[in-house]
Amino acid sequence: MKHTITRKEVLNGADYLIDVVAPEVAKRFVPGNFCMMITVPNGERIPMSIQKTEGDIISLYFKKLGKTSYELDTWKVGDEIYKIIGPMGSPPPIKKYGTVVFASDLVCGHAENWAMCDILRKIPGNHIISIQSFPTAADVYPDKELCESVADEFILATEDGSRGVKGHYLDVLQKLLEERKIDQVFAGGAIPPLQKISELTKKYNVPVYTTVRQIMVDATGMCGSCRVFIDGEQKLACIDGPMFDGHKVDWESAISRLTMFKTKEAVAMDCLNEKMKGVK
């Protein structure tokens, strides 16, 4: 199978998207699933959120953060990714909830926001509110890649107030919870705010699903690196999640595990920088 890149676009100074041929993933994908990408033979395995599918094509969002995402940013339309495996994970129930909010503040969360809003909006009885927050106006995605087209209501927020509502999605959600009846919340993106949104929704007795994006090595349940504790019971984000009831997550443990491979990640980036110097 050739996983050919068919489209590549810049989203902001750090984020970009690619469309890539992956028919086996596309035909079985359900929002809440993810895929595993390996760019080259013997390359690292990267878990990726899927924004949408169209025919044999899946759309993926990337942030230039580690070695592979920086390296992939140099690839072009027509280049081929070595492997895309999936869909993986266990999606939350796709059903009638009532008034649903999906909040996101980071590239992976924005992809999940789109996918979940799109499918839940098609279920009679659901009213979908999407909140996307960014640091500044310069970080906001192009209009066609925002979730406005897949939501009944769309709220754009920037932390400095340079576009949309001023604040983070937490500020926007708190106001909504104070003013309206919200039946279900979903959230994805940076981990620390997910702990806060879990605390906030618990205060208002509103259920929340959060994407607990732990570091994955193989994503098949073998390595155990993505373990997370739910109500004191060990689960694996790769097969039991990655979306979990935020009120039951041991957030202190989840956050502490994010630093496990920081040293190795730094070494990998140093090697890439040296390689790029040689290319110049």
HELIX and SHEET records of a PDB file:
HELIX    1   1 PRO A   23  ALA A   26  1                                   4    
HELIX    2   2 LYS A   67  LEU A   72  1                                   6    
HELIX    3   3 VAL A  107  ARG A  121  1                                  15    
HELIX    4   4 ALA A  137  ASP A  139  5                                   3    
HELIX    5   5 ASP A  143  GLU A  145  5                                   3    
HELIX    6   6 CYS A  147  VAL A  150  5                                   4    
HELIX    7   7 TYR A  169  GLU A  179  1                                  11    
HELIX    8   8 ILE A  191  LYS A  203  1                                  13    
HELIX    9   9 ALA A  237  ASP A  240  1                                   4    
HELIX   10  10 GLY A  246  LYS A  248  5                                   3    
HELIX   11  11 TRP A  251  SER A  256  1                                   6    
HELIX   12  12 ARG A  257  THR A  259  5                                   3    
HELIX   13  13 LYS A  262  VAL A  279  1                                  18    
SHEET    1   A 7 GLU A  80  ILE A  81  0                                        
SHEET    2   A 7 HIS A   3  VAL A  10 -1                                        
SHEET    3   A 7 ASP A  15  VAL A  21 -1                                        
SHEET    4   A 7 ILE A  57  LYS A  63 -1                                        
SHEET    5   A 7 ILE A  46  GLU A  54 -1                                        
SHEET    6   A 7 PHE A  34  ILE A  38 -1                                        
SHEET    7   A 7 LYS A  83  MET A  88 -1                                        
SHEET    1   B 7 VAL A 165  LYS A 166  0                                        
SHEET    2   B 7 GLU A 153  THR A 158  1                                        
SHEET    3   B 7 HIS A 127  PHE A 134  1                                        
SHEET    4   B 7 THR A  99  SER A 104  1                                        
SHEET    5   B 7 GLN A 184  GLY A 188  1                                        
SHEET    6   B 7 VAL A 208  THR A 211  1                                        
SHEET    7   B 7 MET A 243  ASP A 245 -1                                        
SHEET    1   C 2 ARG A 227  ILE A 230  0                                        
SHEET    2   C 2 GLU A 233  LEU A 236 -1                                        
END                                                                             
